[in-house]
Amino acid sequence: SQSCSCSEFPDLPIHVHTHGTSGNGVAPMIEAVCAGADAVDAAVCSMSGMTSQPSMGSLVAVSEAEGIPTGITNKG
């Protein structure tokens, strides 16, 4: 298989999609953002986990705690 670095295609947006089957879906999304991902998928809390995406509420809370702005207000 071939791989390339983001520097080879700087204008190509990186969008990360995963599933919450392991229950650890938030951590890889945070790492993806820190590594330069432009977008990550999340699901509304009541529909998240297992075969869906990580919880948006959890992702927003952890992002804000890590100093990563989301533009989303986490009210609950």
C-alpha positions in Angstrom: 0.0 0.0 0.0 1.0 3.6 -0.6 0.9 6.4 1.8 1.5 10.1 1.5 2.0 13.0 3.8 -0.3 15.9 4.2 2.5 18.2 2.9 2.2 16.6 -0.5 -1.4 17.7 -0.9 -1.8 20.8 1.4 -5.1 21.9 -0.1 -6.8 18.5 0.3 -9.0 18.5 3.4 -8.6 15.6 5.8 -11.9 14.3 7.1 -11.8 11.5 9.7 -14.7 9.0 10.1 -14.7 6.2 12.6 -17.1 4.2 14.7 -17.6 4.0 18.5 -17.5 0.2 18.7 -14.6 0.1 21.2 -16.0 2.9 23.3 -12.8 4.8 22.8 -13.8 6.9 19.8 -13.2 10.4 21.3 -9.5 9.9 21.9 -8.6 9.1 18.3 -10.7 12.1 17.1 -8.8 14.4 19.4 -5.5 13.0 18.1 -6.7 13.4 14.5 -7.5 17.1 15.1 -4.1 17.6 16.8 -2.4 15.9 13.8 -4.1 18.3 11.4 -7.5 16.8 10.4 -9.9 19.5 9.1 -13.1 17.6 10.1 -14.0 14.7 12.3 -17.4 12.9 12.5 -19.4 12.8 15.7 -23.0 11.7 16.5 -25.6 13.4 18.6 -25.2 11.9 22.1 -28.4 9.8 22.1 -27.4 8.2 18.8 -23.7 7.7 19.5 -21.5 4.7 20.2 -21.2 1.2 18.9 -21.8 1.2 15.2 -22.3 5.0 15.2 -19.7 7.7 15.7 -18.3 9.0 19.1 -20.5 11.3 21.2 -20.5 14.9 20.0 -21.1 16.1 23.6 -18.1 14.2 24.8 -16.0 15.3 21.9 -16.8 18.9 22.4 -16.2 18.7 26.2 -12.8 17.1 25.7 -11.8 19.4 22.9 -12.6 22.5 25.0 -10.8 21.0 28.0 -7.7 20.5 25.8 -7.9 24.1 24.4 -9.3 23.1 21.0 -12.0 25.5 20.0 -15.1 23.9 18.4 -17.5 26.8 18.0 -20.1 24.6 19.7 -21.7 25.4 23.0 -22.1 22.3 25.1 -25.2 22.8 27.2 -26.7 20.0 29.1 
